[in-house]
Amino acid sequence: MLTRPSPPTNPLERLTGAGLAWGEGAYAKWAASIGAVAFSLYILLTASTAWFMPDANWDMLPYLAIAEEGAYPDPQALHDYAYSTVKAGVPAGDYKTLTDDGGGFRSHMAQNAADFHSLLGMYRIKFLYAEILSSLSHVVSPVDAMRLVQVFSVLLFGAVTLAWLRAEGALAMAPVVGAILIMA
């Protein structure tokens, strides 16, 4: 025979039980709204992080180079453009990290325009990204153009994901999707 446990006598246990019961009921009632808001906050936080705390990585250099390849047909001029643009657009410490690794790959590429130019073929595969960067670079600085593309991509991904979850009737699962994205 199943027996019901005796009601808690401790006021803290009663308060905790009442709070959990209310939270369970509220989430059951507004699960889709809570899920959408939680996921939206995650996406907005990610987008603002991409804008306010950008990650400068070495791939910026070749992507900026292929974006303006038409304007700088000479490998040395293209190399100088890419490196000077990044130097002007990132903090000095980040630029040093991108160009000086104590004689390794990054240092070599910063010194050798021909070798830098020989790597650009691997980056041409993302031709649409390069075209977008080239177009945006006429409006904002090239480094800011990269940041805008990152922010827009995050926001677009979030909107498409929310639309998909809504179409599937699974907005309540949006926080789970956010958790999976954090772990991925």
matplotlib code that plots the C-alpha trace (Angstrom):
import matplotlib.pyplot as plt

x = [0.0, 1.3, 1.3, 1.6, 4.5, 3.6, 3.5, 6.7, 6.8, 9.8, 8.8, 11.8, 10.7, 7.1, 8.3, 10.6, 7.8, 5.4, 8.0, 8.7, 5.0, 4.5, 7.5, 6.4, 2.9, 4.2, 6.6, 3.9, 1.7, 4.2, 6.8, 6.9, 7.2, 9.9, 11.8, 11.7, 12.8, 15.6, 16.9, 16.6, 18.6, 21.3, 21.4, 21.5, 24.3, 26.3, 25.8, 26.8, 29.9, 30.8, 30.6, 32.0, 34.6, 35.7, 38.1, 41.0, 42.4, 44.9, 42.3, 41.3, 44.4, 43.7, 40.0, 40.6, 43.2, 40.8, 38.1, 40.3, 42.3, 40.9, 42.1, 45.6, 46.8, 50.4, 51.1, 53.2, 50.6, 47.9, 50.0, 50.7, 47.0, 45.8, 48.4, 48.0, 44.2, 44.3, 46.9, 44.6, 41.5, 42.6, 44.4, 48.2, 48.5, 46.1, 48.1, 51.4, 49.7, 48.6, 52.0, 54.7, 55.0, 58.7, 59.8, 57.0, 54.2, 52.7, 56.0, 57.0, 53.7, 54.0, 57.5, 56.9, 54.2, 54.7, 54.1, 51.1, 49.7, 50.2, 47.8, 44.9, 43.6, 42.3, 40.3, 38.7, 36.3, 34.2, 33.8, 30.4, 32.0, 34.7, 32.2, 30.2, 33.3, 34.3, 30.9, 30.7, 34.2, 33.0, 30.7, 32.6, 36.2, 37.1, 37.6, 34.2, 32.8, 34.0, 32.3, 29.1, 29.0, 29.5, 26.8, 24.3, 25.1, 24.4, 21.1, 20.0, 20.8, 18.8, 15.8, 15.8, 16.1, 13.3, 11.1, 11.9, 11.1, 7.9, 6.8, 7.5, 5.6, 8.8, 9.5, 9.6, 12.7, 14.6, 16.6, 17.8, 18.8, 20.7, 22.5, 23.5, 24.9, 26.9, 28.4, 29.0]
y = [0.0, 3.4, 6.0, 9.7, 11.3, 13.5, 17.2, 19.0, 20.7, 22.8, 26.3, 26.3, 22.9, 24.2, 27.4, 25.4, 23.0, 25.8, 27.6, 24.5, 23.8, 27.3, 27.2, 23.9, 25.2, 28.5, 26.7, 24.2, 27.2, 29.4, 26.8, 28.0, 31.7, 31.0, 28.8, 31.4, 34.2, 32.1, 31.1, 34.7, 36.0, 33.4, 34.5, 38.2, 37.5, 35.6, 38.4, 41.1, 39.1, 38.8, 42.6, 43.9, 41.2, 40.0, 37.2, 38.2, 35.1, 34.6, 33.7, 37.4, 38.2, 35.9, 36.6, 40.3, 39.7, 37.7, 40.3, 43.0, 40.9, 42.7, 46.1, 44.8, 42.5, 42.5, 39.9, 42.4, 45.1, 42.7, 41.4, 45.0, 45.8, 42.8, 43.3, 47.1, 46.8, 44.3, 46.3, 49.3, 47.3, 45.3, 46.1, 46.1, 43.0, 41.0, 42.1, 41.0, 37.6, 37.4, 38.2, 37.2, 33.6, 33.6, 32.6, 30.2, 30.1, 33.5, 35.3, 33.8, 34.8, 38.3, 38.6, 36.7, 38.1, 35.3, 32.5, 34.4, 34.8, 31.1, 30.2, 32.3, 29.5, 27.7, 30.8, 31.4, 28.6, 31.0, 33.4, 34.7, 35.7, 37.5, 39.4, 40.4, 41.6, 43.5, 45.2, 46.1, 47.4, 50.4, 51.3, 50.4, 49.4, 45.9, 44.5, 46.0, 44.4, 41.0, 41.7, 42.7, 39.5, 37.5, 39.3, 39.1, 35.4, 34.7, 36.7, 35.0, 31.6, 32.3, 33.6, 30.6, 28.2, 29.9, 29.8, 26.1, 25.3, 27.3, 25.4, 22.1, 23.2, 22.7, 26.2, 24.8, 22.9, 26.1, 26.2, 22.6, 23.7, 26.6, 24.2, 21.9, 24.9, 25.9, 22.5, 22.1]
z = [0.0, -0.9, 1.8, 1.5, 3.3, 6.2, 5.4, 6.2, 9.6, 8.9, 7.6, 5.1, 3.7, 3.3, 1.6, -0.7, -1.6, -2.3, -4.5, -6.5, -7.0, -8.2, -10.5, -12.0, -12.6, -14.1, -16.4, -17.5, -18.3, -20.1, -21.3, -24.9, -23.9, -21.3, -23.8, -26.5, -24.2, -22.7, -26.2, -27.4, -24.5, -25.2, -28.9, -28.0, -25.5, -28.1, -30.7, -28.2, -27.2, -30.9, -31.2, -27.9, -27.3, -30.8, -31.2, -33.4, -35.2, -37.9, -40.5, -40.6, -42.6, -45.6, -45.6, -45.8, -48.5, -50.7, -50.1, -51.7, -54.2, -57.1, -55.8, -55.0, -57.8, -56.6, -53.8, -51.8, -52.0, -51.0, -48.1, -46.9, -47.2, -45.1, -42.4, -42.1, -42.1, -39.2, -37.4, -37.6, -36.5, -33.5, -30.2, -30.3, -28.2, -30.5, -33.5, -31.9, -31.2, -34.9, -36.3, -33.9, -32.7, -32.2, -35.7, -36.4, -39.0, -38.1, -38.0, -41.4, -43.0, -41.7, -43.3, -46.6, -49.0, -51.6, -49.1, -47.7, -51.2, -51.9, -49.0, -50.3, -52.5, -49.4, -48.4, -51.8, -51.2, -49.1, -52.0, -50.8, -47.4, -49.3, -51.4, -48.4, -46.6, -49.7, -50.0, -46.3, -46.3, -48.4, -45.5, -42.4, -41.7, -42.9, -39.4, -38.4, -41.5, -40.2, -36.9, -38.5, -40.5, -37.3, -35.4, -38.3, -38.7, -35.0, -35.1, -38.3, -36.9, -33.8, -35.7, -38.0, -35.1, -33.2, -36.3, -36.8, -33.1, -33.4, -36.5, -34.8, -31.7, -29.6, -28.3, -24.8, -25.9, -26.9, -23.7, -24.4, -27.9, -26.3, -23.9, -26.8, -28.6, -25.6, -25.4, -29.1]

ax = plt.figure().add_subplot(projection="3d")
ax.plot(x, y, z, "-o")
ax.set_aspect("equal")
plt.show()
